[in-house]
Amino acid sequence: MSVDTEVIERTITIAAAPDTVFRLLTDPNEYVRWKGQRAEFDTRPDGKFRVLFPNGTDIIAGKFVELVPQRRVVFTWGWEGNEHVPPGSSTVEIDLEPAGSGTRLHLVHRGLPVPAVARHAEGWDYFLPRLVAVGAGKSPDPENAHHTATQQK
């Protein structure tokens, strides 16, 4: 068995129930509240996962792999027009579990080429606190709202 050593792994707690967090991850209108400008989702296995970032040019694309309501979301991930991390070339796994009155979210992003790991880690470190804020009913950090996806490539 091979061991995938180049992964991004993050765990956060969100002051929202698992059903709310699941919706923030799978409803395109909710997703863009914390990440992206526009999202196109077909939330079923092999369904479309596509997000236009706020800069209006960078697009993440992939497919949903697994959806377990209130528990798990898995999708493939890559950048349209990027030969190093093309659409669907990496995988994001998100597991949710109740944590008191909130939700513990565990994210693993695997399959990235080594040169892309640090920038994607920075991206998740930027966007996950925005998810925490939106999940808690707050606005995401407005002074950093113009973060561009280019920083993640």
Secondary structure, DSSP 8 states (H G I E B T S, - for coil): ------EEEEEEEESS-HHHHHHHHH-HHHHTTTS-SEEEE--STT-EEEEE-TTSS-EEEEEEEEEETTTEEEEEE-BTT-SSS-TTSEEEEEEEEEETTEEEEEEEEE---HHHHHHHHHHHHHHHHHHHHHHTT----GGGTT--GGGT-
